[in-house]
């Protein structure tokens, strides 16, 4: 049955509310994390961060299999949580515990394979985080299904305090890599407990054989796709670690962390909102093309601004926030800033594809992308060092992953390529102008902190003025009066007004 106006409004309000909560929490926590990392970066050497980054390669790969992808089935509107949740809980707990045990047993050979025997200790610590995935898989999925991002915000905010204390305390008295590892475990444990006690209905482990085949058929391809996605994201650390050493790995890890700011801000929104929202729109026969347009443009508005400014101000950003000992990471950040924009758009597309249940196709895309990335990465690290590694990411993601995702989306959403490019056009143009403005202003300023402050303010102002008509439409109805500001902006910058008319509809 087609969705009616009242139901559509209710869904839009829930999605908007959930997205705003997720965005607010991630922006606030991102600034807090930057502050903590800026402090810790002056305590630990790049080598320690490089060792932790190598340990995170294994943890990221293993955790993608920790619950076999089955918890995402709870996000589907066509499935009953009461029927599937107990079996999902059992599968998640058993597989995460087993994988954690294997991480502990094989920590030393894995560390040697990565190129740093010092990574064995952090690997054993990160095995704890893998084991924690299972018990918290179902509650986390329940929270996402209900769009309760306010709960996620509170959990993350509360967990930030003990994790930061663990990080700073251990970094001051001991091994920096171990400090990062235990900090991750502390955050995961505290946030998981909060989510578990907040859910409206608790599901204990159980088992229904009649649900097993369906869950495995849906979840395993998704888990394998996530596995390959993690390999795609982390294989660069292995190449850098084995070819250039742990110091270069630490510098590259910092650059990659900064380029992923847009993913850190938007990722929780995408992972927590997109799958249930698109699933519900499809189930109720809503306008999928319009939903795709709005989602793509919303993601682009945030990702392009962050990417454009980090590209333009890479060197003063790193020097000012993290210290001069990390300045060699700036060239890699310039390249990776562009990759960060492309990646977060692809993350949106991946969540949309998952909402259709086509997880096997998603897995095949990851296989193709990985097959292309491995030789590209090998050539890139030899040819251009850290910059070459970043360029190989851009070539494969923009040239293979992005168009293949579009083809998959096109099969379920009419006119998808045209919708996507219309949604990306104006934010992309505005980002280019903003980056050029920020870079030009920074050239005239003598010191790195002032370059970052003045250049960042100018670039952000230019971007916000150019995109004001699009940004204001994303605000909740309670802030509708800000549309007056949008009207004033469009009078100052008429191309933005034209963009609103030209691209305001699919």
N, C-alpha and C positions, 0 to 999 in steps of 0.2 A: 504494500500500500504506500503511495507517495506520501511524503512527509508534509504535514500542514503547516501554515504560517506560525501558529502558536508553538507547535513542537519544534519547528526550526529555530524560533527565537530562543526557546529554552535551551536547546543544544548549543547555539552560538554563545549564549550567556555563560553556560557551564564551561565551554572550551575557552572563552576569553578570560573568565575568572581563573581557571586553572593555569592558563598560559601566563597571565600576569603574576600570579603567585610564584610560578616556577622562575620567571624572568627576574622578579624582584629578589628572590632568594639567591639565585646564582650570581646576579650582579653584586649584591652585598657581600656574599661569601667570596666571590672572586677578588674583590678589593681587599678583604681581610686576608685571603691566602697570599695575595701579592705582597702585602705588608709583612707577613710572617716569613715568606720566602726571601724577601729583601734582607731581612735580619739574618736569617740562617745562611744566606749566600755569602755573608761576610765572615761566617764562622767556619764553614766547610769549604774544601777545595773543589775545583771542578772534577777532580778524580773521583771523589766520594759520590758526587751526583751521577757520574758516569757509571760507577759500579751499581748504584741503585737502579739506574735506567736499564741496565742489562738484566737485572733481576726482574724488573717489571715486564720485560719482554716475555719471559716464561710465564709469569703470573697472568698477563693479559691473554696469552694463548690458552692456558689451561682453564682459566675462569670462563672462557667462552663456551666450554663444554660442561661446565660444572652442574648445570641443571638440564642439559640436553635440549635446551630451547623450548621446553614444554610449558614453562610458566607463561609465555606469551599467549598461549591459548586462552587464558583467563581474560585477556583483553578483547576477545572477539565477542560481539554482541549476539552471534548466533549459537553460542555455547553456554550451557548452564554451569556456573561455578560450583554449585552444590554437587553436581555429578562428577566433575573432573578434578576438583581441587585436592581431595585426599590422595588420589593416585599421583598427582603432580608433586605433592609434598614428599611422598615416599621416594619417587624417582630422584628428586632434587637432592634430598639428604644423602641417599646412598651414593650417588655419582660424585657429589662434591667431596664427601669424606674419602672415597677411594682415590680420587685424583690428588687430594691433599697429601695422602699417605705416599703416593708415588713421587710427589715433589720432594718430600723429605728424604726418601730413600735415594733418589738420584740427583740430589742437589749438587754434589761435587762434580760428577761427569757433565752435568748440564752447564755448570759454571765454566768448566774448562772448554766446552764447546763454544760458549759465548766469547771466549778470549780473556776471561778474568777469573782466576780461582777465588778471588776475594768476594765474588758474588754468591758463593755457597751459603754464607750466613744469612744474608738478606733473603735468599730463596727459601730457606727453611721458615723464616718468619712469615713470608708472604703466603706460604702454604696454609697458614691459619686463616688468612682472608679467603682462600678458596673454600675451605671447610665451612666458613660462615655463610656462603652463598645459599646452600641448601635450606637451612632452617628459615631463612628470611625471604625465599623466592616467592612463595604464595602471598604472604602479607604485602610485599612490595607490588606485586601484580594487582592485588585487590585495590590498593590505593590509587594506582594508575587508572584502573577501569572506572573508578568513581570520580576521576578528575580532582582528587583531593590533594592538590599540590600545596595547599597551606600546611598540611601535615608533613609533607616532604620538606618544606621550608623550615618548620620548627625542628624536625629531626636533624637536618643538616646544620642548623645554627647551634643547637645544643651540642652535637657531636664535634663541632669545630673547636670547642674549648678544650676538652681533654686531649684531642689529637694534637693541637698546637702545643699544649704543655708537654706532652710526650716528646714531640719533635724538638722543641727548644732545649728541654732538659737533657735528653740523650745526646744532642749535638754538642752541648757545652762540655759534657764529661766523657764522651766516648766516640764511637764510630759513627760518622755522618750517614753512611748508607744504612746502617741498622736503625738509626733514628728515623729516617724517612719510612722504613718498612714498618716499624711498630706504630708510627703515627697513622698510617693507612689502616692498620688492623684496628686501632682504637676507634677511629672514626666509623668504620664499618660496623663494629660491634654495638656502639652506642646508638647510631641511627637505626640499625636493624631492630634493636629492642624497642625503640620508640614506635616504629611502624607496626611492630607486632602487637603491642598493647593498645594501639589506636584503631585497628580495624573493627568494623561493625560486627563481623562474624568470624570466628576462628575455626580453622579446619585442621584437624589432627591427621597425621599420616594414616593412610588406608590404601586399599588396593582393589581396583575393579578391572579384571582381565578384559572385559568388553570395551574398556576405554583405552587400553594400552596401545593397540595398533593405531588408532586414530591419532593419539598424542605423539607417538613416535614418528608417524608419517608427516605430521605437521612440524614437530619440533626439531627432529634430527637434521633435516636439510637447513633449517634456520641456524641451528647450533654450528653446523659445518660451515655455513656462510659466515657466521660470526667469527669462527675460527680463522677462516681465510682472511676476513677483514682485519683481524688482529695481526695476522702474519704480514699483511700488506702494510699495516701501520707501523709495525715494529721491526721488520726485516732490515730497515735502514740502520738501526742501532747495531745489529749484528755485523753488517758490512763495515760500519765505522769502527766498531770495537776491534774487529779482527784485522783491519787494514791500517787504522790510524791510531789506535790506543784509547785507553779509558779517559784521558784528559780531553781529547777531541770528542769523545762520546758525551762527556759532561757538557761541553759547550754546545754541541748539537742538541742535546736533550733540553737545555734551557731555551734555545731558539725555537724548538718544536713546541715546548710548553707555551711560549708566548704566542706562536702562530695559532695555537689551539684555543686561544681565549674566546673566539667566537663560538667554537664548539662547546666550550665550558659554559658559556652564557646561554646558548640556545639548545644545547644537547639534551638537557633535562626536560625542556619543553617538548622537543621532538619525540624523545623516547617515552615521555609520560602522557602526551596528548594526542599525537598524530595517529597512532594505531587505533585506539578506541574511537577517536573522532571520525576518521575516514571509514572505519568499519560501520559505525552507526549511520553515517550519511548514505553509504551504499545500501545498508539494510533497509533504510527508510526511503530509498529511491530519491535522494536529494540531488542537488546539482554538483556533481563531482568536479566538473571543469572549473566552476567558480571556486570551489574549495581548494583546488590545486593552485589556482591563480593567487588567491589570498595567502595561502600558506607559503608559496614560493616567494612572493613579494615581501612578506613579513620577515622571513629568514634572511633574505637578501639585504633588506634595510639595515639590519643589525650587523650581519657578517661583513658587508662591504665597508661600512664605516670603520669597524675595528681593523680589518685587513689593510685598508688604504692608509690609515694613520700609522700603523706599525711598520708598514713598508717605507713610508716617507721619513719616519723618525726612528729607525731601527737603532742606530748607534747611540744617540743621546738617551733613548729609552733604556737600553741595557746598561749603559754607564751610570746613569743617574739612579736607577732603581736597584741594580744588583752589584754595582761596583766595577772598577776599571779592570779587575782580573778576569771579567767575563766579556770584555769588549770584542774579543776575537769571534764571538758568536754573531756579531752584527751582519756580516755578509750573508750568512746562512739564513738569518731572519728575513732579510729583504726578499729572498726567493720564496721562502716558506710562507710568507704572508699571503701571497697569491694562492698557494696551495690550500691554506686554511679556509679561504672563501669557497673554493670549489668543493672541498671536502664536506663542509657543512650543508651545502646544497644537495650533495649526493646522499648525505645522511637522511635528509628529509625524504628523498626519493625512495631510499631503502625502506623506511618506515611505511611509506604508502604502499609499496609492493608487498610488504609483510601483511598489511591490513587486508589484502586481497587473498591471502593464503598461498601465494605463489612463491613459497620459500625455496623450492627446488631450482627455479629459474634464477633466483637471487644467488644461490650457491654457484651456479654455472658462470654467472658474471664474475664472481670473485675468482673462480678458477682461471678464467681468461685473463683477468687483470694481473693475477699473480704470475702467470706464465710470461706476461710482457714485462712485469716490473723487475724480475730477477736479473735478466741480462741488462736491462736499462740501469739498474742500480750498480751492477758490477762495472759497467762502463763509466757511470757517473762518478763513482768514488775514485776511480783511477784517473779520470780526466780532470775533474774539478774539485776534488776533496768534498768538503761539506756542502759547498754550493752545487756541485754536480749531483750530489745525493738529492738535494731539494728539487733540482730541475727534473730529475727522473720521476719524482712523485707527480709533478705537474703534468708532464707529458702523458703518463699513463692514465691519471685520473681524468684529465680533460679530454684526452683523445680516445679512451676506451671505456672507462667506467661510466662517465656522464652520458655519452650517447646510448650505451646499452641500457642503462636505467630508463632513459627516455623511451626507448623502443618498448620496454616492458610496460611502462605506464600507459603508453599509447594503446595497448591492447585492451585496457579496461576504462580509459578515459579518452573520449573523443577530442581531437585537436590538441592533444597534450603538448607536442613540441612548440606549436605557435603560442599556446597559453603560457608556457614556461619562459620563452624568450621575450614575450611582451612584459611579463612580470619582472624580468631581470634587467631590462634595457635601461630604465631611468635610474635605478639605484647604482648600476654599473657606471653610467656616465657621471653621475654626481660624485661617486667615489673617486673617479679619475681627476676631476676638478679639485676635489678636496685634498687629495694627495699632493697634487702639484702646488696648491696654495701653501700647504703645511711645509713642504720641502723648501719652497722659495723663501718663505719667511724665516725658516730655521737657518738658512745660509747667512742671513744678515745679523744673527745673534751670536755673541762671542762664546758663551759657556754652555755645556751640555744641559744643565738643569733648565736654563732659560730657553734653549732650543726646544726642549720637550714641552715646557709650559706654554710658551707663546705660539710655537708652531702647532701644538696640539689644539689649543683654543681656536686658532684661526681655521684650521682644517675642519674641526668639529662644527664650528659656526657655519662655514660655507656649506657643509654637507646637510646640516639640519635645515638651513634656509631653502636649499634646493629640493629637499624631500619633504618639507613641512606638510604639503597637502596630503601626502600618502601616509605620513606618520600619524597625523591627527585622526585619521579614519580608524586606526587601530585602538584608540582609547575607548574605555568603557563609556556608556551613556552618561554616567554621572559627571564626566569631564567634557561633555559635548560643547560647553561654552568655549573651549579652547579652539573650536573651529574658527572663531573670530581671528585668532592668531594666524591660523592657516590662511584665511582670506587676506590678511595684511601681507603675509609672506608672498602670496601669489601676485600681489600687485607690485611688490618689489622685484620679484624674479618671474617674469612672465613665462619663460620656458617651463617652469614648474607647474604653472597653471595649465599650460598646454598639455603637459604630461598627464595631469590629473584627468583632463578631458579625453585624451587619446587612449590612456592605459587604465582608466578607472573602471573599465568593464572588460569582461572576457570577450 
